[in-house]
Amino acid sequence: MKKMKTVKIIILICIGLNSALTAQQLPYMSQLGDAKTYWNPAATALGTNMNLDVFVRQQWLGFKGAPTTGFINYQYPFVDSRMSTGGSLLFDKTGPVSKIGLQLNYAYKVMDALGDDSQLSLGITAGGQSYSYNTTNAVVNQTDDPSLGKSGSSGFFPSVGAGFYYISDNRQYRADNTFFLGFSYLQAYEANVLINNLNQKRYAHMVLDFGTRLYSTSGYFEPSFTLNYVKPDLINLQVGAKYEMRDRFWAGLGYSSVSDLNLQGGIIFSDFGNRDANLRVGVLANIGITSAIQYFGPGFEFFMRYEFDMD
C-alpha cells in the first residue's frame, strides 16, 4: 500500500515543529517572554498587574497545512491574598487536525521566600482539549487509504500540570539585578489520542526556564535559557537575549536547538487610557537555518498585552 504523500502534515501533528516524531504534542514554545504563562501556571500574574493577552503564531509561511497556534489569556492577581488566577482559550491547527481547549491556572505566592522582595510562586493548571480530525483537509495521493476513515472524528482529553516560579526581586525596573527560575510539569495525565485509525500517545512535558535581568537606569538586558524535555527523550533548548527600554520598546534575538533563528521586537504604550495601564504590542519572526527545514519557509508570531496595576 502506498503511503500518504502528505503526511508531512500528519507528521506535523505529532511533532509540533520539534525534532522527534513520537513525543511532543504541545505547541512549539515561544521566546516571547510574556507568553510563558502558557508553559508555567506559576507564572500567572507574577506581580500586581492584571493582564489580558492575545497570541497568534503562524509557522512555515507558504506551506499548506502548516501549524497555526494561538490563545487568549486573562490573568488576575489577588494582591492582598497573595495569589492569582488565570484562564486561556487555546487553539492549534495542523493540516486536518485541530485542537481547541480551555486552560485554568492558579498560583499562590510566597513573598520574601529567599530574600527581601523575592517571590516564589506555586501553580497548578487544569483543563482539556477537543481534538478533531477533518478528512476533507487531508491531502493524499490515495483517497481510499484506510487511515483516513470515511468521516471526521473528534474527542475531548483532559490535561493537568503544576509548576513553580522564583524571582529574586519582583519589583519592576529596579536598580538591583534579578534572577529568575521556573519549572513546570505539564500534560501529567498521559493518554492515547485516537483519531480514526491513528493512535498518538500523549507524553508529559517538563519545562525549565531560567535567566537574569541586568538593570540600567533606563531599562534592562535579559539573557535567558529554556529547556523542554518531553518524555521519553526529546530535548529542545532555546537561548535568547533581549533589551527593554522602560515604557518604550524591547528587542531581542534567539536560537533554538531545532535550528531555528528568531528576531523579536515590540512597542510599549505607557499610560494607555489610564496612568496605571500599559499596552504591549510585539512581533517575532523566525526562520530555519539548516537545509533540512529551510524549504518550509519562515514563520511569525504576534503578541499583545493590556496590563493594569491592581496595587
C-alpha positions in Angstrom: 0.0 0.0 0.0 1.3 3.4 -0.9 1.9 5.8 1.9 0.1 9.1 2.1 2.0 11.7 0.3 1.3 14.5 2.7 1.8 13.0 5.8 4.3 15.8 6.1 1.1 17.3 7.5 0.4 14.2 9.7 4.0 14.2 10.9 3.4 17.9 11.9 0.6 16.7 14.1 3.0 14.6 16.1 6.0 16.9 16.3 4.7 20.4 16.6 7.9 21.6 14.9 10.2 19.6 17.1 12.9 17.1 16.4 11.2 13.8 17.4 8.2 12.2 15.8 6.8 10.4 18.8 6.9 12.9 21.7 5.8 16.5 21.6 2.2 17.4 21.3 2.0 20.8 23.0 2.7 23.7 20.5 6.3 24.8 20.0 7.4 27.2 22.7 7.7 30.9 22.1 10.7 33.0 23.0 8.4 36.0 23.7 8.8 36.1 27.5 5.3 37.4 28.2 3.9 34.2 26.8 5.4 31.9 29.4 2.2 31.7 31.4 1.1 29.1 28.9 4.0 26.9 29.8 4.1 27.5 33.6 1.0 28.1 35.7 3.1 29.5 38.5 4.0 32.5 36.2 0.3 33.6 36.3 0.1 37.3 37.2 3.5 37.3 38.8 3.4 40.8 40.1 0.4 43.1 40.8 -0.7 43.5 37.2 -4.0 42.3 35.7 -3.1 41.1 32.2 -5.2 40.4 29.1 -3.1 38.7 26.3 -3.6 37.8 22.7 -1.1 35.5 21.0 -1.0 34.1 17.4 1.7 32.0 15.7 1.9 31.0 12.0 4.7 28.6 11.2 6.2 27.9 7.8 4.5 30.5 5.6 3.5 29.2 2.2 3.4 25.5 3.3 -0.1 24.1 3.1 -1.3 22.7 6.4 1.5 24.4 8.4 0.8 24.8 12.2 -1.3 27.7 13.4 -1.5 28.3 17.1 -3.0 31.0 19.3 -4.6 31.8 22.7 -6.5 34.5 24.5 -5.3 34.6 28.1 -6.6 36.5 31.2 -4.6 36.8 34.5 -5.8 38.4 37.7 -3.8 39.0 40.9 -5.5 39.0 44.3 -2.9 41.3 45.8 -4.0 41.1 49.4 -4.4 37.3 49.3 -1.0 36.7 47.6 -2.5 34.5 44.9 -3.5 34.8 41.3 -5.8 33.1 38.8 -6.0 32.9 35.0 -7.7 31.3 32.1 -6.8 30.7 28.5 -8.8 29.8 25.4 -6.4 27.9 23.1 -6.4 26.7 19.5 -3.9 24.8 17.4 -4.4 23.5 13.8 -2.1 21.4 11.7 -3.4 20.1 8.4 -6.5 18.1 9.1 -6.1 18.0 12.9 -7.5 20.8 15.1 -7.3 21.3 18.8 -9.4 23.7 20.8 -9.0 23.9 24.6 -9.5 25.6 27.9 -6.8 26.0 30.5 -7.3 27.3 34.0 -4.4 28.4 36.2 -4.0 29.1 39.9 -0.8 30.3 41.7 0.0 31.0 45.3 2.8 33.5 46.1 5.2 33.2 48.9 6.7 36.7 49.4 10.3 37.2 50.7 10.8 33.5 50.4 14.6 33.6 49.8 15.4 37.2 50.4 13.8 40.7 50.6 11.4 41.4 47.8 11.8 37.9 46.3 8.8 35.8 45.3 8.2 32.1 45.0 5.0 31.1 43.2 3.5 27.7 43.2 1.0 27.0 40.5 -1.4 24.3 39.2 -3.2 24.1 35.9 -6.2 22.0 34.7 -8.2 21.9 31.5 -8.6 19.9 28.4 -8.6 20.0 24.6 -11.1 18.8 22.0 -9.2 17.1 19.2 -10.9 16.9 15.8 -9.8 15.3 12.5 -11.4 16.6 9.3 -10.7 14.3 6.4 -11.6 17.0 3.9 -8.4 18.8 4.8 -6.2 15.8 4.2 -4.1 15.9 1.0 -3.2 12.4 -0.1 -2.4 10.5 -3.3 -4.5 7.5 -2.4 -8.0 8.6 -1.4 -9.1 5.1 -0.1 -6.3 4.9 2.4 -7.9 3.3 5.5 -6.1 5.6 7.9 -8.3 8.4 6.7 -11.6 6.8 7.6 -14.8 7.9 5.9 -15.6 10.9 8.0 -14.2 13.2 10.5 -13.9 12.4 14.2 -13.3 14.2 17.5 -12.7 13.6 21.2 -12.1 15.5 24.4 -9.0 14.8 26.5 -8.2 16.3 30.0 -4.9 17.8 31.0 -3.3 18.7 34.3 0.0 20.1 35.4 1.9 22.1 38.1 5.0 24.3 38.4 7.0 26.8 40.4 8.5 30.1 39.5 11.1 32.1 41.6 12.3 35.6 41.1 14.8 37.2 43.3 13.1 40.7 43.1 9.6 41.0 42.0 9.7 44.8 41.6 9.9 46.2 38.1 12.7 48.4 36.8 14.7 48.3 40.0 18.4 49.1 40.2 19.3 45.7 41.6 19.9 42.8 39.1 17.5 39.9 39.4 17.5 36.2 38.8 14.5 34.0 37.8 14.0 30.3 37.7 10.9 28.3 36.7 9.9 24.7 36.3 6.7 23.1 35.2 5.4 19.6 34.6 2.6 19.6 32.0 0.3 17.1 30.5 0.8 14.9 33.5 -2.2 12.8 32.7 -0.9 10.7 29.8 -3.4 9.1 27.5 -3.8 7.9 24.0 -5.4 10.2 21.4 -7.4 8.1 19.0 -8.2 9.9 15.7 -9.8 7.5 13.3 -7.3 4.7 13.0 -4.3 6.8 14.1 -3.2 6.5 17.7 -1.0 9.2 19.2 0.4 8.8 22.7 0.4 12.0 24.8 3.5 12.4 26.8 4.4 14.7 29.8 6.3 17.9 29.2 8.9 19.2 31.6 10.0 22.8 31.0 12.9 24.5 32.8 13.2 28.3 32.3 15.9 30.5 33.9 17.8 33.7 33.3 18.7 37.1 34.7 17.8 40.8 34.3 20.7 43.2 34.3 19.3 46.7 35.1 20.5 50.1 34.0 19.0 53.5 34.6 16.8 53.3 31.5 15.9 49.6 31.2 17.3 46.1 31.4 19.1 43.4 29.5 17.8 39.8 29.9 19.6 36.7 28.7 17.5 33.5 29.2 17.5 29.8 28.7 14.6 27.4 28.2 14.8 23.6 28.2 11.9 21.5 27.1 12.1 17.8 28.0 9.4 15.6 26.6 9.1 12.1 27.9 10.8 9.8 27.0 13.8 11.5 25.4 13.1 14.7 23.5 15.1 17.8 24.4 14.8 21.2 22.9 16.9 24.1 24.1 16.2 27.8 23.5 18.7 30.5 24.1 17.7 34.2 23.9 18.6 37.7 24.9 16.5 40.9 24.8 16.9 44.5 25.8 13.9 46.5 27.1 13.8 50.3 27.5 11.4 51.3 30.2 8.0 52.2 28.9 9.3 52.5 25.3 10.3 49.3 23.4 12.0 45.9 23.5 14.2 44.0 21.0 15.7 40.5 21.1 17.4 37.7 19.3 17.1 33.9 20.0 18.2 30.5 18.8 16.6 27.1 19.2 18.3 23.7 19.0 15.8 22.7 16.2 18.0 25.1 14.1 15.6 28.0 14.3 16.8 31.6 14.5 14.4 34.4 15.6 14.3 38.1 15.9 11.7 39.9 18.1 10.7 43.4 18.9 7.8 45.4 20.4 6.5 48.8 21.5 5.2 49.7 24.9 2.4 52.3 25.2 2.6 53.6 28.7 -0.4 55.3 30.5 -2.7 53.6 27.9 -6.1 55.0 28.8 -5.1 55.2 32.5 -1.9 56.1 34.3 -1.8 52.6 35.8 -2.2 50.8 32.4 0.1 49.8 29.6 -0.3 48.2 26.2 2.5 46.0 24.9 2.5 45.0 21.2 5.2 42.7 19.8 6.1 40.5 16.9 8.6 37.7 16.4 9.9 36.4 13.1 11.8 33.1 12.7 13.5 31.1 10.0 15.2 27.7 9.8 18.9 27.9 9.2 19.7 24.4 8.1 18.9 22.8 4.8 16.6 20.3 6.4 14.0 22.9 7.4 14.8 25.9 5.2 12.4 24.9 2.5 9.4 25.1 4.9 9.7 28.9 4.9 9.7 31.5 7.7 7.2 31.9 10.5 5.9 34.8 12.6 4.3 35.5 16.0 2.1 38.3 17.2 1.6 39.2 20.8 -0.5 41.9 22.5 -0.9 42.5 26.2 -3.1 45.0 28.1 -1.9 45.3 31.7 -3.3 47.3 34.6 -1.6 47.7 38.0 -4.0 46.5 40.7 -1.9 47.7 43.6 
